[in-house]
Amino acid sequence: MRVEATTMVRCRPGVAWEEVSNPAHYAQLIHGVTRWDKLRDGHHGHLGGRYAMRMRVGSVEVGGEVEIVEYAPGCDIAWTGVTGIAQRGRWRIREIEPGVTAITVRIAYQSPGGLTGLIADGISSRQVRANLRATLAAIRERCEGANAGGRGTHGQPVAFGLEQLRALNVLARAGVLRPSRPDRILSAALALHQWGLTVSGGYGTAAALHPKATAIIDEAGSVTFADVDARTNALANGLAGAGIVEGDRVGIVCRNHRGFVEAAAGLGRVGADVLLINHGFAAPQLADVVRREGVNAIVYDEEFAPIVADAVPPNRRFIAWRSNRRAKGISIERLIRESDAHEPRPPERSGSVTLLTSGTTGTPRGATRPQPRAADPMVAILSRIPMRARETTLIAAPLFHAWGAAHLGLGMLLSSTLVLQRQFDAEATLAAIEEQGVTALIAVPVMLQRIMSLPSRTRRRYDTSCLRVVAVSGSALAGDLAGRFMDAYGDILYNLYGSTEVAWATIAGPEDLRRAPGTVGRPPYGTVVRILDNEGTDVKPGRAGRIFVGNEMLFEGYTGGGTKQVVDGLMATGDVGRFDGSRRLFVEGRDDEMIVSGGENVFPAEVEELLAAHRDVVEAAVTSVPDPEWGQRLQAYVVRRSGARLSDRAVREYVRARLARYKVPRDVTFVDALPRNATGKVVKRDLESVNGDGERPEPSAPARHKGIATRRHRV
């Protein structure tokens, strides 16, 4: 089991290095280490020095003799066990930006056998993780000279016993902990031990426990878990034979289908780093991402050949899905067919997975997530969203997006049957739910909007009574849309609020969405959310402030450098929000989207939510334009329902009757549709480029701007 913790400290790297540079002090430095006695000096400074160490894990002490195997002054110290339990440890010091240093401590130790033992051990690692956080909090206090009150990075120390029992209860309720044949449990434990809580490990585990069960259903048919495991092995061997090696960075530009899943798992077994790329990029944007992120190979769908173009050499391009069987290029199907299916040897290092930010307000940035080292991410989601092991889940959200990727991981760890469709179509989704008996639908809010826009007679044509859970994330879920969807399909809707950087923050269930429309819910298991003012002080319920989150999957920093602000171990989401009296979170908007009009602060999200609730409005977006008198004024882009005769005056009067006068849009533009990216987020910079000069649009403007702008009204 590997446990890691990181903190950001306002100091230069040399100050942090002084705190960790002498291993002889680790018994006093690292919480949970009860002994660290020097046995011999190192040959060159500390390198090669040996120590007898003991650390507390659960209710027992473990340890043995360790040796310092790496000592890079100012940067890294690493040790490994030479007697006793198999263990490794590392300190890492990195300057993130001038005056801000990241300190990381990592400890890996031998896990017990058995699948249940591994999961339980993963949960018990919370105690070790809490010790590491307490260690980092103490170091941060000394480095910054601040009075942190002795708290861990997430606040008060964890009540370990109760938390462990709660986590086990969540896993048991979801059907993860269940009896199985001893030989299958042993094989599953081996797969999990070799590949960890990754896509590779998940499918290896599922293949051991449920070899003949259906793993994936897509347009090409269905495959079992045993099929996916064997094909993944063959693909890993084929990729290695084609020159993909451990440490390569490989981009995946694919729609939702088995090829995406097998590519991610196969690359994991090679030890390659994976970058998930939005297939909606234009060729220049993709080329820029490939260059900036150091991608040296690409797995792609043949339809995206024009945008992949010459981003990497032909022998480093691999086709995952062919639209034209005569298309030239190396296909992963060919690699699978021509390669040995024996399990490859696990790589020395686990490959990383990097997601790209949405880029709705700027250039997409790479954000690397840590591989989960325990069951906490799964427990966090399952504690609020009642998904079950071995159920049928339709992932409509793009797999390259954080929400789709999260459910790929969760689904294979639950041994779920995944239904994948290459393109989202509202009616086809309803048909698949009926045909496949789908019990969980994973989507983004705009997909629910498309479903609810279907004629009611079309929606009634399909029997969707099998659905137990509809989980959405990725963009704001309007309270009105949530209510209408639940009125039609039952109280089965769950909304997760998070970001690429912080993963998850809160989850709203049906009761929350009914009682407090527009809320994003409460923090799930193992998660801390605080609302802070500009001085880093908690604000009172009802008052707005910046949202900060702490959980097990905070990202490790942008690949190009930099990170989000961290306060007391909690990371900024970039949003402004407030808690209500029941500690439910409401997101007011992006902290960089606040509009100051006539000296008053306005967040567009509040006005957008109100407009979306109008019976004649499908959706709306609000931006600002310069105003010589007010500084900025609000401009609304409104999509009317078919046949509606809504005027600009009616829009303003509707807002004026419900919100403060300074929140009334002065400009109203009626549009055919809002420009969205592949995950459903509105790309506001495209809105602002339409009619930016305030003139009536030319007839050709809609074609130039994705169908935006049909008529403009101005006060």
Secondary structure as UniProt FT lines:
FT   STRAND          2..9
FT   HELIX           13..20
FT   HELIX           23..25
FT   HELIX           26..29
FT   TURN            31..32
FT   STRAND          33..40
FT   TURN            45..46
FT   STRAND          50..57
FT   TURN            58..59
FT   STRAND          60..72
FT   TURN            73..75
FT   STRAND          76..81
FT   STRAND          87..97
FT   TURN            98..99
FT   STRAND          100..109
FT   HELIX           115..144
FT   TURN            149..150
FT   TURN            153..154
FT   HELIX           160..173
FT   TURN            174..175
FT   HELIX           182..195
FT   HELIX           199..209
FT   TURN            211..212
FT   STRAND          214..218
FT   TURN            219..220
FT   STRAND          221..224
FT   HELIX           225..241
FT   TURN            242..243
FT   TURN            246..247
FT   STRAND          249..253
FT   HELIX           258..270
FT   STRAND          273..276
FT   TURN            279..280
FT   HELIX           283..292
FT   TURN            293..294
FT   STRAND          297..301
FT   HELIX           302..304
FT   HELIX           305..308
FT   TURN            309..310
FT   HELIX           314..316
FT   STRAND          317..321
FT   TURN            325..326
FT   STRAND          330..331
FT   HELIX           332..338
FT   STRAND          353..356
FT   STRAND          366..369
FT   HELIX           376..382
FT   TURN            383..384
FT   TURN            389..390
FT   STRAND          392..395
FT   TURN            399..400
FT   HELIX           402..413
FT   TURN            414..415
FT   STRAND          417..419
FT   HELIX           426..436
FT   STRAND          440..443
FT   HELIX           445..453
FT   HELIX           456..459
FT   TURN            460..461
FT   TURN            465..466
FT   STRAND          469..472
FT   HELIX           479..489
FT   STRAND          493..499
FT   TURN            500..502
FT   STRAND          503..508
FT   HELIX           510..515
FT   TURN            517..518
FT   STRAND          521..522
FT   TURN            525..526
FT   STRAND          528..532
FT   TURN            534..535
FT   TURN            541..542
FT   STRAND          545..550
FT   TURN            552..553
FT   TURN            559..560
FT   STRAND          566..567
FT   TURN            568..569
FT   STRAND          570..579
FT   TURN            581..582
FT   STRAND          585..590
FT   TURN            591..592
FT   STRAND          595..597
FT   TURN            598..599
FT   STRAND          600..602
FT   HELIX           604..612
FT   TURN            615..616
FT   STRAND          617..627
FT   TURN            628..630
FT   STRAND          631..640
FT   TURN            642..643
FT   HELIX           648..656
FT   TURN            657..658
FT   HELIX           661..663
FT   STRAND          667..670
FT   TURN            678..679
FT   HELIX           684..689
FT   TURN            690..693
FT   TURN            699..700
FT   HELIX           701..704
FT   TURN            705..707
FT   STRAND          711..714
//
